[in-house]
Amino acid sequence: MSFGYKETLDSDAYARYLQKLQVVEIKDCPYKFPADLWVNNPTKWPEVTWPDVYNYLTDTPGVYTRETMKNYKSLEAHNFLLSGWVQTVYHMQPEKSTNFVLKADVKPSWRVTEEHHHPWVAVTSEGRVIAAHCDCMAGLGESCSHVGALLFKIEAAVCNGYTRLACTEKPCEWNTCFVKSVTPAPVTSIQFYSDKAKKRLRESIRTRKPPLPPPPASEQLAFIQSLASCLYKPIGLSTFKETAHLFACKDTPMSVRRLPMPLISLYDPSCIKLTKEQFWRPHTRTQRALLSGSFSA
């Protein structure tokens, strides 16, 4: 147990923790209460119902929102409860107070061989959750997964009627039912699916229709030829060697000049020896016009 937990907090966290204890109406940290004050008797627990758990978790800043609580079974806190990681829940009632303090040890999220986390919650006699805390890294937020798992177990006891039984033997037996140790194992030896899920998978495989055999080559060729006889032929036929020729371009497209005629095309070797007067004769006007057009372009 985190006996000296309160002394390890910084000044701001220490002040908030003292305010929380004042709300619960207790003078000292629950981690320092002697063991004989804590009782294992679910029949004495307050009636904490689902609305009480829902209102506290959604009103407290943290991972719990109205959207996530709609699918609460997928939450890590609920998985802690189903996996048996929430240990025995003990409760005590401070002197001259109508509130109850309930606590339990919860196994860590990942490193199951490390020390357990120690969440506690304070509940009124009517079942309203007024405060909670945990000694994990997120415990100061008052709504970590360990606090949520503890609340889920208390609510499960109320829902199953263990808090209303006259005999305390069965409720106490249910309260002490949890996973005491987790033995490491190779991944190949871990069972990730329940027996019920495996049964559903086997039944679905058993009732699944066998795949149809591929049609013979003659039927495939006949089907392709029937498609080729259509007026508008599917483009997919171009991928078959039997019908690829139907998509070949028959006419050679005309080359279209996109650039101006190069100046070298105007070269005429016969004009090298012409005089100035000969060059300006009418038969050379075509070359001059082309030359002027090339420069203007």
C-alpha positions in Angstrom: 0.0 0.0 0.0 1.2 3.5 -0.8 1.5 4.6 2.9 3.6 7.7 2.2 1.8 8.6 -1.1 0.6 12.0 0.1 4.0 13.2 1.1 5.4 12.5 -2.4 3.0 15.0 -4.1 4.2 18.4 -5.2 2.6 21.5 -3.7 -0.2 21.9 -6.2 -1.2 18.3 -6.2 -0.9 18.2 -2.4 -3.3 21.1 -2.1 -5.8 19.5 -4.4 -5.5 16.2 -2.6 -6.3 17.9 0.8 -9.4 19.5 -0.7 -10.5 16.1 -1.9 -10.1 14.7 1.6 -12.2 17.6 3.0 -15.0 16.8 0.6 -15.0 13.2 1.7 -15.0 14.4 5.4 -11.8 12.4 6.4 -8.8 13.9 8.1 -6.1 11.6 6.8 -5.2 9.9 3.6 -7.0 6.6 3.0 -3.7 4.9 2.3 -2.8 5.5 6.0 -5.9 3.9 7.5 -5.1 0.7 9.5 -6.1 -2.6 8.0 -8.7 -3.4 10.7 -10.8 -0.4 9.5 -11.4 -1.9 6.1 -14.2 -4.5 5.8 -15.1 -7.0 3.1 -18.9 -7.0 3.2 -20.7 -6.0 0.0 -24.0 -6.1 1.8 -23.0 -2.8 3.5 -22.0 -1.0 0.3 -24.1 2.0 -0.9 -26.4 1.4 -3.8 -24.1 2.7 -6.6 -26.1 2.3 -9.8 -25.1 2.8 -13.5 -26.3 6.5 -13.6 -24.1 7.3 -10.6 -21.0 5.8 -12.4 -22.0 7.4 -15.7 -22.5 10.8 -14.2 -19.2 10.8 -12.3 -17.0 9.5 -15.2 -18.5 11.8 -17.8 -18.5 14.9 -15.6 -14.8 14.4 -14.5 -12.1 15.5 -17.1 -10.5 12.4 -18.6 -11.0 9.7 -21.2 -14.6 9.1 -20.4 -17.1 11.1 -22.5 -20.7 10.5 -23.5 -19.6 9.0 -26.7 -17.2 6.5 -25.2 -19.6 5.5 -22.5 -22.1 4.4 -25.1 -19.7 1.6 -25.9 -18.4 1.1 -22.4 -17.7 -2.6 -22.9 -14.7 -1.6 -25.1 -13.2 0.6 -22.4 -10.0 -0.5 -20.7 -11.6 -0.1 -17.3 -14.4 -2.6 -18.2 -11.9 -5.0 -19.6 -10.1 -4.9 -16.3 -13.2 -6.1 -14.5 -14.0 -8.8 -17.0 -10.4 -10.0 -16.9 -10.5 -10.4 -13.1 -7.8 -7.7 -12.5 -9.9 -5.9 -9.8 -9.0 -7.5 -6.5 -11.2 -7.6 -3.4 -13.1 -4.4 -2.7 -13.0 -3.2 0.9 -15.0 -0.4 2.5 -14.9 1.8 5.6 -17.1 4.6 6.9 -15.4 7.6 8.6 -16.6 8.6 12.0 -19.5 11.1 12.1 -19.9 10.9 8.3 -22.5 9.4 6.0 -20.0 8.8 3.3 -18.3 5.6 2.4 -14.7 5.0 1.1 -14.2 1.9 -1.0 -10.8 0.7 -2.3 -9.3 -2.2 -4.2 -6.0 -3.2 -5.8 -6.0 -3.3 -9.6 -3.3 -5.0 -11.7 -1.3 -2.6 -14.0 -2.3 -2.2 -17.6 0.8 -3.7 -19.3 3.4 -4.9 -16.8 1.4 -7.4 -14.9 4.4 -8.4 -12.7 4.7 -5.0 -11.2 3.0 -3.7 -8.0 -0.7 -3.2 -8.2 -2.3 0.2 -8.4 -4.5 1.4 -5.4 -7.6 3.3 -6.4 -10.2 4.5 -3.9 -13.6 6.1 -4.3 -15.8 8.1 -1.9 -19.6 7.5 -2.2 -22.5 9.0 -0.3 -25.0 6.8 1.5 -27.4 7.3 -1.5 -24.8 6.0 -3.9 -23.5 9.3 -5.5 -19.8 9.3 -6.3 -18.2 12.4 -4.8 -14.5 11.8 -5.2 -11.9 9.3 -6.4 -8.2 8.9 -6.6 -5.5 6.5 -7.6 -1.7 6.3 -7.1 -1.0 5.7 -10.8 0.4 8.4 -13.1 -3.1 9.5 -14.2 -4.6 9.2 -10.7 -4.6 13.0 -10.1 -7.2 13.3 -12.9 -9.6 11.3 -10.7 -10.9 9.2 -13.6 -8.2 6.8 -14.6 -8.9 3.3 -15.8 -8.3 1.8 -12.4 -10.9 4.1 -10.8 -13.3 3.2 -13.5 -12.7 -0.5 -13.0 -13.4 -0.2 -9.3 -16.6 1.7 -10.0 -17.6 -0.9 -12.5 -17.1 -3.7 -10.0 -19.2 -1.9 -7.3 -22.0 -1.3 -9.8 -21.8 -4.9 -10.9 -22.3 -6.1 -7.3 -25.3 -3.8 -6.9 -26.8 -4.9 -10.3 -26.4 -8.6 -9.4 -28.1 -8.1 -6.0 -25.0 -8.9 -3.9 -25.5 -5.8 -1.8 -29.1 -6.8 -0.8 -28.6 -10.4 0.3 -29.1 -11.1 4.0 -26.4 -13.8 4.0 -22.9 -12.3 3.5 -21.2 -15.6 2.5 -22.1 -15.4 -1.3 -21.4 -11.7 -1.7 -18.0 -12.0 0.0 -17.2 -15.1 -2.1 -18.0 -13.1 -5.3 -16.0 -10.1 -4.1 -12.8 -12.3 -3.7 -13.1 -13.9 -7.1 -10.4 -12.4 -9.2 -7.1 -13.3 -11.0 -4.5 -13.7 -8.4 -1.5 -14.0 -10.7 -0.7 -13.8 -14.4 1.8 -16.3 -15.8 3.8 -15.0 -18.8 3.5 -17.2 -21.9 4.6 -17.2 -25.5 2.3 -15.5 -28.0 1.6 -18.9 -29.6 0.2 -20.2 -26.3 -2.1 -17.3 -25.6 -5.8 -17.7 -26.3 -7.0 -14.5 -27.8 -10.5 -15.6 -28.5 -13.1 -17.1 -26.3 -14.6 -20.5 -26.8 -17.8 -18.9 -27.8 -16.2 -16.9 -30.5 -14.3 -19.9 -31.8 -17.5 -21.9 -32.0 -19.2 -19.1 -34.1 -16.2 -19.1 -36.5 -16.3 -22.9 -36.9 -20.0 -22.8 -37.6 -19.6 -20.0 -40.2 -16.9 -22.0 -42.0 -19.0 -25.1 -41.9 -22.0 -23.4 -43.5 -19.9 -21.5 -46.1 -20.6 -22.5 -49.7 -17.7 -24.1 -51.5 -16.1 -22.0 -54.3 -17.3 -22.7 -57.8 -14.9 -24.4 -60.2 -13.6 -22.2 -63.0 -15.4 -22.7 -66.4 -13.6 -24.6 -69.1 -11.5 -22.8 -71.7 -14.2 -23.4 -74.4 -16.9 -21.6 -72.4 -14.5 -18.7 -71.7 -13.7 -18.3 -75.4 -17.4 -18.5 -76.3 -18.2 -15.8 -73.8 -15.4 -13.5 -75.1 -16.6 -13.9 -78.7 -20.2 -13.1 -77.7 -18.9 -9.8 -76.2 -16.9 -9.1 -79.3 -20.1 -9.3 -81.4 -21.7 -6.4 -79.6 -22.1 -3.1 -81.4 -20.2 -1.3 -78.6 -17.3 -3.5 -77.6 -16.2 -3.5 -73.9 -12.7 -2.1 -73.5 -11.8 -5.1 -71.4 -11.6 -7.2 -74.6 -8.4 -5.3 -75.6 -6.6 -7.4 -73.0 -7.3 -10.7 -74.7 -5.1 -11.8 -77.5 -8.1 -13.2 -79.4 -9.9 -9.8 -79.6 -7.0 -7.3 -79.1 -6.9 -6.7 -82.9 -10.4 -5.2 -82.8 -9.0 -2.2 -81.0 -6.0 -1.5 -83.3 -5.9 1.9 -85.0 -6.5 1.4 -88.7 -5.8 4.9 -90.1 -2.4 6.5 -89.6 -2.9 9.9 -88.1 -1.6 12.8 -90.2 1.4 14.6 -88.7 0.5 18.1 -87.7 3.3 20.7 -87.7 3.3 22.4 -84.3 6.6 24.4 -84.7 7.6 27.0 -87.4 9.6 25.8 -90.4 13.3 25.7 -89.5 15.5 28.3 -91.2 17.8 25.6 -92.6 14.9 24.5 -94.9 15.3 27.8 -96.7 18.8 27.2 -97.7 19.4 27.0 -101.5 23.0 26.3 -102.6 22.3 27.8 -106.0 22.0 31.3 -104.4 25.5 31.4 -103.1 27.0 32.8 -106.3 24.2 35.3 -107.0 24.9 38.9 -107.1 22.8 41.5 -105.3 20.8 42.3 -108.5 20.3 38.6 -109.2 19.2 37.9 -105.7 16.4 40.5 -105.9 14.9 39.1 -109.0 11.3 37.8 -109.0 12.3 34.1 -108.7 13.8 34.7 -105.3 10.8 36.5 -103.8 9.4 33.2 -102.4 12.6 32.7 -100.4 12.5 36.2 -99.1 8.8 35.9 -98.1 9.5 32.7 -96.2 12.5 34.1 -94.5 10.5 37.2 -93.4 7.7 34.9 -92.2 10.0 32.8 -90.1 11.5 35.8 -88.3 8.1 37.3 -87.7 6.9 34.1 -86.2 
